[in-house]
Amino acid sequence: MGHEGEGAYAVTNDSGDKALYLFQQEDDATRYAGLLEADESTTLSVVEIDDGLAVETCKKNKYKYVIITPDDIVFPPQDYDNIQDDSVA
């Protein structure tokens, strides 16, 4: 599988801080991507990454992240969604 757009989805809060969403379950990530695609004119691909590497990369680059567990319910924000063009790694 290719790297498509080489980006990552991040949510931006009122303060302008961005946080990368890391889903534990592929099904949850796929559903979230579908919600984003319904509101955006872009197609997103869900990719599996090593969780430890993702967290360490975020910490190393001082990038905020949120681990979305199967018990969490998340919806794309209307005003603060941001599809990153730059790679997190």
C-alpha positions in Angstrom: 0.0 0.0 0.0 1.3 3.5 -0.9 1.5 6.4 1.4 -1.2 8.3 -0.6 -1.1 12.0 0.5 1.6 11.4 3.1 -0.5 13.4 5.7 -2.2 12.8 9.0 -5.5 14.0 10.4 -5.2 16.3 13.3 -7.8 18.3 15.3 -7.2 21.9 16.1 -8.6 23.3 19.3 -9.7 26.9 20.2 -6.1 27.8 21.2 -4.7 26.6 17.8 -3.1 23.5 19.2 -3.2 20.5 16.9 -3.6 16.9 18.2 -3.1 13.7 16.1 -5.8 11.1 16.6 -4.5 7.6 17.1 -7.3 5.0 16.9 -6.8 1.6 18.7 -9.4 -0.1 16.4 -9.3 0.0 12.6 -13.1 -0.1 12.5 -13.3 3.1 14.6 -10.8 4.8 12.4 -12.6 3.7 9.2 -15.9 5.1 10.6 -14.3 8.4 11.6 -12.7 8.7 8.1 -16.1 8.1 6.6 -17.6 10.9 8.6 -14.8 13.2 7.5 -15.3 12.3 3.9 -19.0 13.1 4.1 -18.1 16.7 5.1 -14.9 17.1 3.0 -14.1 16.7 -0.6 -11.2 14.5 0.1 -10.7 10.7 0.3 -8.9 9.4 3.4 -7.1 6.2 3.8 -6.8 4.4 7.2 -3.3 3.0 7.7 -2.0 0.8 10.5 1.1 2.1 12.3 3.1 0.8 15.2 1.5 2.4 18.3 4.8 2.7 20.2 6.5 4.3 17.3 3.6 6.8 16.7 3.6 7.9 20.4 7.4 8.2 20.5 7.4 10.2 17.2 4.8 12.6 18.6 6.7 13.0 21.9 10.0 13.6 20.0 8.5 16.2 17.8 6.4 17.8 20.7 3.2 17.0 18.8 0.1 16.4 20.8 -1.8 13.2 20.3 -5.0 11.5 21.5 -5.4 7.8 21.7 -9.0 6.9 20.8 -10.1 3.7 22.6 -13.1 1.5 21.6 -15.0 3.1 24.5 -14.5 6.6 23.2 -17.0 8.4 20.9 -15.6 11.1 18.6 -17.1 13.2 15.9 -15.3 15.4 13.5 -15.4 19.0 14.8 -17.2 21.4 12.5 -14.9 24.4 12.9 -11.5 23.0 13.9 -10.8 20.0 11.7 -7.5 20.1 9.8 -6.0 17.6 7.4 -2.3 18.0 7.7 -0.2 18.2 4.5 3.0 17.5 6.4 4.2 14.2 7.7 4.3 13.7 11.5 7.3 11.3 11.2 
